[in-house]
Amino acid sequence: MPYRPFQSTYYDARMRASPALLRARAPYLVKNTITGAAVCGIVISIYAYTIHAISQDEFEDVIVPAEPIRRPQGEAPTNTESLSHKMQMRRS
Protein backbone atom coordinates (compact mmCIF):
# COMPACT_ATOMS: atom_id res chain seq x y z
CA MET A 1 0.00 0.00 0.00
CA PRO A 2 1.56 3.36 -1.02
CA TYR A 3 2.21 6.02 1.56
CA ARG A 4 -0.37 8.84 1.64
CA PRO A 5 0.51 11.84 3.81
CA PHE A 6 -3.13 12.66 4.53
CA GLN A 7 -6.63 11.54 3.65
CA SER A 8 -8.55 14.07 1.63
CA THR A 9 -11.61 13.97 -0.57
CA TYR A 10 -10.20 16.76 -2.73
CA TYR A 11 -7.26 14.68 -4.07
CA ASP A 12 -7.23 11.27 -5.72
CA ALA A 13 -4.70 8.45 -5.14
CA ARG A 14 -2.16 10.13 -7.46
CA MET A 15 -2.51 13.45 -5.57
CA ARG A 16 -4.26 15.20 -8.46
CA ALA A 17 -7.03 17.72 -7.85
CA SER A 18 -10.49 16.20 -7.96
CA PRO A 19 -13.44 17.78 -9.78
CA ALA A 20 -14.87 18.81 -6.40
CA LEU A 21 -11.71 20.79 -5.60
CA LEU A 22 -11.75 22.45 -9.01
CA ARG A 23 -15.40 23.43 -8.51
CA ALA A 24 -14.65 24.80 -5.02
CA ARG A 25 -11.79 26.96 -6.35
CA ALA A 26 -13.55 28.19 -9.50
CA PRO A 27 -15.33 31.24 -7.99
CA TYR A 28 -12.04 32.58 -6.62
CA LEU A 29 -9.84 32.02 -9.67
CA VAL A 30 -10.30 35.47 -11.25
CA LYS A 31 -10.14 37.35 -7.94
CA ASN A 32 -6.99 35.53 -6.86
CA THR A 33 -5.36 36.13 -10.24
CA ILE A 34 -6.11 39.85 -10.10
CA THR A 35 -4.87 40.09 -6.51
CA GLY A 36 -1.67 38.21 -7.37
CA ALA A 37 -1.02 40.44 -10.37
CA ALA A 38 -1.59 43.56 -8.23
CA VAL A 39 0.82 42.36 -5.53
CA CYS A 40 3.46 41.49 -8.14
CA GLY A 41 2.97 44.88 -9.80
CA ILE A 42 3.46 46.70 -6.49
CA VAL A 43 6.62 44.72 -5.72
CA ILE A 44 8.09 45.37 -9.17
CA SER A 45 7.25 49.09 -9.00
CA ILE A 46 8.88 49.45 -5.56
CA TYR A 47 11.97 47.63 -6.83
CA ALA A 48 12.16 49.82 -9.97
CA TYR A 49 11.71 53.03 -7.94
CA THR A 50 14.45 51.96 -5.52
CA ILE A 51 16.91 51.21 -8.32
CA HIS A 52 16.04 54.53 -9.99
CA ALA A 53 16.50 56.50 -6.75
CA ILE A 54 19.83 54.85 -5.93
CA SER A 55 21.25 55.34 -9.41
CA GLN A 56 20.95 59.12 -9.01
CA ASP A 57 23.34 59.25 -6.03
CA GLU A 58 26.62 60.95 -6.93
CA PHE A 59 28.55 60.25 -3.68
CA GLU A 60 29.80 63.85 -3.45
CA ASP A 61 29.85 63.70 0.35
CA VAL A 62 32.26 60.74 0.51
CA ILE A 63 35.80 61.70 1.54
CA VAL A 64 38.36 60.11 -0.77
CA PRO A 65 42.02 60.52 0.23
CA ALA A 66 44.40 61.94 -2.40
CA GLU A 67 46.85 59.04 -2.07
CA PRO A 68 47.03 55.96 0.12
CA ILE A 69 48.97 55.91 3.40
CA ARG A 70 52.52 54.68 2.86
CA ARG A 71 53.97 52.55 5.64
CA PRO A 72 57.31 50.77 5.92
CA GLN A 73 57.19 47.11 4.89
CA GLY A 74 56.15 44.71 7.65
CA GLU A 75 54.61 47.34 9.92
CA ALA A 76 50.89 46.89 10.49
CA PRO A 77 48.78 49.80 11.76
CA THR A 78 47.18 49.51 15.15
CA ASN A 79 43.53 50.32 15.71
CA THR A 80 44.45 53.54 17.48
CA GLU A 81 46.60 54.72 14.57
CA SER A 82 43.91 53.91 12.05
CA LEU A 83 41.28 55.71 14.08
CA SER A 84 43.41 58.80 14.64
CA HIS A 85 44.26 58.97 10.92
CA LYS A 86 40.58 58.74 10.00
CA MET A 87 39.73 61.50 12.47
CA GLN A 88 42.45 63.73 10.98
CA MET A 89 41.13 63.12 7.47
CA ARG A 90 37.63 64.10 8.57
CA ARG A 91 38.82 67.33 10.17
CA SER A 92 40.66 68.51 7.07
C-alpha beads as a LAMMPS data file, in Angstrom:
LAMMPS data file: protein, C-alpha beads

92 atoms
91 bonds

1 atom types
1 bond types

-500.0 500.0 xlo xhi
-500.0 500.0 ylo yhi
-500.0 500.0 zlo zhi

Masses

1 110.0

Atoms # bond

1 1 1 0.000 0.000 0.000
2 1 1 1.561 3.358 -1.019
3 1 1 2.212 6.023 1.565
4 1 1 -0.368 8.841 1.642
5 1 1 0.505 11.843 3.813
6 1 1 -3.135 12.655 4.534
7 1 1 -6.629 11.539 3.651
8 1 1 -8.554 14.073 1.631
9 1 1 -11.613 13.973 -0.565
10 1 1 -10.198 16.757 -2.729
11 1 1 -7.263 14.676 -4.072
12 1 1 -7.227 11.271 -5.718
13 1 1 -4.701 8.448 -5.137
14 1 1 -2.156 10.130 -7.456
15 1 1 -2.510 13.454 -5.570
16 1 1 -4.259 15.200 -8.463
17 1 1 -7.027 17.723 -7.850
18 1 1 -10.490 16.197 -7.959
19 1 1 -13.437 17.779 -9.778
20 1 1 -14.867 18.805 -6.397
21 1 1 -11.710 20.792 -5.604
22 1 1 -11.755 22.454 -9.012
23 1 1 -15.400 23.430 -8.506
24 1 1 -14.650 24.803 -5.024
25 1 1 -11.789 26.956 -6.352
26 1 1 -13.548 28.193 -9.505
27 1 1 -15.332 31.241 -7.992
28 1 1 -12.041 32.582 -6.623
29 1 1 -9.835 32.025 -9.671
30 1 1 -10.298 35.466 -11.253
31 1 1 -10.144 37.349 -7.941
32 1 1 -6.992 35.534 -6.861
33 1 1 -5.361 36.130 -10.240
34 1 1 -6.112 39.854 -10.095
35 1 1 -4.865 40.089 -6.506
36 1 1 -1.666 38.207 -7.371
37 1 1 -1.021 40.442 -10.371
38 1 1 -1.588 43.557 -8.229
39 1 1 0.815 42.364 -5.530
40 1 1 3.458 41.487 -8.136
41 1 1 2.972 44.883 -9.795
42 1 1 3.462 46.697 -6.490
43 1 1 6.617 44.722 -5.716
44 1 1 8.086 45.372 -9.174
45 1 1 7.250 49.093 -9.004
46 1 1 8.878 49.447 -5.560
47 1 1 11.969 47.632 -6.833
48 1 1 12.159 49.818 -9.965
49 1 1 11.706 53.029 -7.941
50 1 1 14.447 51.963 -5.517
51 1 1 16.909 51.213 -8.317
52 1 1 16.044 54.530 -9.990
53 1 1 16.505 56.497 -6.753
54 1 1 19.826 54.854 -5.926
55 1 1 21.248 55.335 -9.413
56 1 1 20.950 59.122 -9.005
57 1 1 23.338 59.250 -6.029
58 1 1 26.620 60.954 -6.928
59 1 1 28.548 60.253 -3.680
60 1 1 29.797 63.845 -3.448
61 1 1 29.849 63.704 0.348
62 1 1 32.259 60.736 0.511
63 1 1 35.796 61.703 1.538
64 1 1 38.358 60.107 -0.766
65 1 1 42.021 60.523 0.231
66 1 1 44.401 61.938 -2.399
67 1 1 46.846 59.045 -2.065
68 1 1 47.027 55.960 0.121
69 1 1 48.974 55.910 3.397
70 1 1 52.524 54.676 2.862
71 1 1 53.970 52.550 5.641
72 1 1 57.305 50.767 5.920
73 1 1 57.187 47.110 4.887
74 1 1 56.145 44.711 7.646
75 1 1 54.609 47.343 9.916
76 1 1 50.895 46.893 10.495
77 1 1 48.783 49.799 11.756
78 1 1 47.180 49.513 15.149
79 1 1 43.530 50.318 15.705
80 1 1 44.448 53.540 17.475
81 1 1 46.604 54.722 14.571
82 1 1 43.914 53.913 12.053
83 1 1 41.278 55.708 14.084
84 1 1 43.407 58.805 14.642
85 1 1 44.258 58.970 10.920
86 1 1 40.576 58.736 10.001
87 1 1 39.728 61.505 12.467
88 1 1 42.453 63.730 10.981
89 1 1 41.128 63.122 7.474
90 1 1 37.628 64.102 8.569
91 1 1 38.823 67.335 10.165
92 1 1 40.657 68.509 7.067

Bonds

1 1 1 2
2 1 2 3
3 1 3 4
4 1 4 5
5 1 5 6
6 1 6 7
7 1 7 8
8 1 8 9
9 1 9 10
10 1 10 11
11 1 11 12
12 1 12 13
13 1 13 14
14 1 14 15
15 1 15 16
16 1 16 17
17 1 17 18
18 1 18 19
19 1 19 20
20 1 20 21
21 1 21 22
22 1 22 23
23 1 23 24
24 1 24 25
25 1 25 26
26 1 26 27
27 1 27 28
28 1 28 29
29 1 29 30
30 1 30 31
31 1 31 32
32 1 32 33
33 1 33 34
34 1 34 35
35 1 35 36
36 1 36 37
37 1 37 38
38 1 38 39
39 1 39 40
40 1 40 41
41 1 41 42
42 1 42 43
43 1 43 44
44 1 44 45
45 1 45 46
46 1 46 47
47 1 47 48
48 1 48 49
49 1 49 50
50 1 50 51
51 1 51 52
52 1 52 53
53 1 53 54
54 1 54 55
55 1 55 56
56 1 56 57
57 1 57 58
58 1 58 59
59 1 59 60
60 1 60 61
61 1 61 62
62 1 62 63
63 1 63 64
64 1 64 65
65 1 65 66
66 1 66 67
67 1 67 68
68 1 68 69
69 1 69 70
70 1 70 71
71 1 71 72
72 1 72 73
73 1 73 74
74 1 74 75
75 1 75 76
76 1 76 77
77 1 77 78
78 1 78 79
79 1 79 80
80 1 80 81
81 1 81 82
82 1 82 83
83 1 83 84
84 1 84 85
85 1 85 86
86 1 86 87
87 1 87 88
88 1 88 89
89 1 89 90
90 1 90 91
91 1 91 92
